[in-house]
Amino acid sequence: MHSRETIWIIGASEGIGAALARAWAARGARLVLSARSEERLLVLAASLGSDHVVVPLDVSDRISLELAAETITLIGPLDRVIHLAALYDPGKIADLSPDTAAQIVSANLTGSFHIAQVAPPLLRDGGQLALCGSVAGYFGLPQGQIYSATKAGVINLTESLRAELAGRIDVRLISPGFVDTRLTRRNDFRMPALLTPDTAALAIIAGLMARRFEVHFPRRLTWPLKLLRALPYWAALPLTRRLTQ
């Protein structure tokens, strides 16, 4: 482990990503900050110090991601890559426009696939690659719609990647519960165990520094949902049906 880590955070312009950047910068890390909004990234980088690098990109655009990777190659081997970028649109499946659904799939699932291919060569031997699923991907819940489906896909993708890169790259899965961000404020229901982005960032850092494959939080929400996933359908589906009533 280097005395000073170099960490690439994708989805760093706001929310959990920005909080994670602040927390890791406070620990002395050198950051590569990426998202679609270059302006927000520059403001964040300026607030953190002078030696952080801004590399704007769109994870759903493979060309922009490969160009970003070329820039990052010049910085040197990375210690960690943390991919948090995602799109979200709450509501029932029947109410979502096909175009919006396609954008969510492209950003969340295909974007994670792009990162899974592009990021490993940028990491030092034994470096860490963390992809962001969600507790929403554990089981199909009402109003989970295409977002939850993409996060279920990211969970599956990360599990496969963990096996394929074993011994070379430390692959991790991040599964947050509800975090108070611009995206979740669109929800029209009470969000149990709601966390601040700063609290979520600290939980992610603690989890990535530990040894478990999955970093999931808060436990008072994640364990019941894990139990729901473990139940047979004859027991689980009646429980989820009640949530629509």
N, C-alpha and C positions, 0 to 999 in steps of 0.2 A: 504494500500500500504506500502510495506516495505521501509525503508529508503534507502536501496540499492537493486536494482532489480537484479535478476538472469534471464538471457535471453539465450535461446537456438536458435542459428542461424544455419540453415541447408542450405548448399550451400555457405559456408563462405570462401572458399579458394581463390576466386578471384571476380572481377566484383562488382556487387551491394552488394553481401553478405560481401565481405571484407571491402568495404567502410562503410557498415552499422555497422560492428564490430568496426571499428575505431571510428566512430561517437558515438556509444553507450558507448564504453570504455571511451571516453573523458568525458562522462556525469557521469562516476563513476559506470557503471553497471559491474557486474560480468558475464562473458560470457562462455557459452558452445559452442564450435565451431566444426561444423561437415561438412564433405564433403568426397569424395572418396580419395582425395590426402592428406595423413597424413603429408607429408613433407611440403607442402604449409601451412597447418594449423599450424604446429609447428613454422614456420618462422613468421607467422602472430601473433600467441599468444605471442611469445618472444618480438615482437615489441610493444605489448600492455601493458605488465606488467607481473607480476609473478603469479597472482592468477586466471588466466583463464584456462579453461579445454579443452583439445582437445579430441574429441571422433569421430574417423573416421567411416564412414558407407557408404553404398550404398542404397539409398531409394528404388531402384527397388528390393532389396534383403531383404525380410521380416525378415529372421533370423538375418542378420547383424543389422537391425533396432531394433529388440527386444533385442539383446545383448547390443546395445548402451543404450536402455531405462533402462536396469538393472544397468548399470554404473551410469546413470544420477539419478536414484532413490536414490543412496547413497549421492548425493550432497544435496538433499532436494527439497522441492516444487519449481517449476519454476514460475516466474511471467509472462513470455511471451515465446511463441514458434513461430519462424518466418521461414517459409519454402520457400526457394527460388531456390532450386536445380532444374535444367532442362536441357534437351538436345535440340539441334536445328540444323536443316539442311535445308537451304533454297532451293527453286526450285519448279518446277511444280510437280503435283502429279504423272504424268506418268514417271517422271525421278527418283523418289526415290526408292531405293532398298527395298524390303519387309523386309529384316532383319533390316535395319536401322529404318524403320517405326515402327517395333515391339519394338525396343529399346527405341524409343522416347515415344511411348505409355506407356511402362513399367515404364520409369523414371518419365514422367510428370504427367500422369493421375493415373496410379496404385500407383506410389510413393506417390502422394498426398492422395490417399485413405489410404495407410498404415499409413501415418502421422496422418490422421484424426482419426484413431483408437488407435494408440500408444501414441500420445501426450496428450490427455485430462487427463488421470490418473496422469500424471507427473506435472500437473499444480495445483497451489493453487486454492481454491474456488474463482471464479471471475477472474481468470487469463485469459490471452489473447492468442488465437491461430490465426495466420495469414497465409493464403495460398496465393500463387502467381499465379494469372491468367495472363492476358495480354490484351491490347487493340486489339491484333491480334485475340482474342477469341470473340470479339463483333460480327463479321460478316465474312463470308467466302470471302476472298480477293485473287486475283491472287498471286501465289507463297506462299500463306499461308500454303499450304499443311497440312501434318499430325500434325505439331506443333500447328497451329491455332486450329485444331480440338481438340487436347488435352487440350488446354487452355480454349476452350469453355466448355469442360467437367469439368475442374477445377472450373470454374465460377459456373456452375450448382451444383457441389458437395458442394461448399462452401455455396451457398444459402440454400441447404438442411441442412447442418450442423448447420448453424446459427439458423434455426428453431428447430432442434432437441436438441441443447445444450443451448437454451435460458434460462437465469436465473442461469446457472451454469458456463459456459465458454463464454467469450467475443470473438466471432468468427468474423474475419475480412477478407476482400478480398483486395489484392494488385493488381492493374492493371497498370503496367508501359507502357509508350510509348517506343520510341526508345532510348536506352542507349548505349553509346560507350563502348562495351566490346569485348572480344575475339570472342564471338559467333556472334554478329551483324556485325563485320567487314567482315564476309563472304558474306554479302549482296552485290549484284552488282547493286543496285539502290540507288538513293538519299533518305536518311532517314530524313523525315521532323521533325523539332523540336527536334533534337538529343541532349540528355543530357549527362553530365558526370556522372560516378557512384557516386561521392560525392554529386552532386546535387540531384540525385535520392534518395540517402540514407537520406538526410535531409527531402525530401518530404515524405518519408515513415515514419520517426519518427514523423513528425508533424501530419501526418494523423492518425497514430496509437494512438497518444496522444489525438486526438479529438474524436468526438462521431459518425461520419458517418461510416456506414458499409463498404463502398468501398473507398479505397485510390487510386485515379486515377490521373495521371499526365503525361505530362503537359496538362493543360486544353485546350490550343489552338489546340491540336491534339485529345484529348479524347472526347470533346463535339461534334465535327463534326461526329466522328465515332459513338457516342451514337445516334445522330440524324439519321444516316444511318440505324442503327439497329431498330429504331423506325418506319421507313418508311415501307409501305406495299411493298411486293416483286415486284409488277408491277412498282414501282418507284425506288426501290433500285437496282435491278439487272441490269437495263440498265446503271446505274452509275458505277457499278463495272466492267461491260463488257468493258467500255471505257478504263479501266486501262490496259487491255491486248493489246491495239492497239498501 
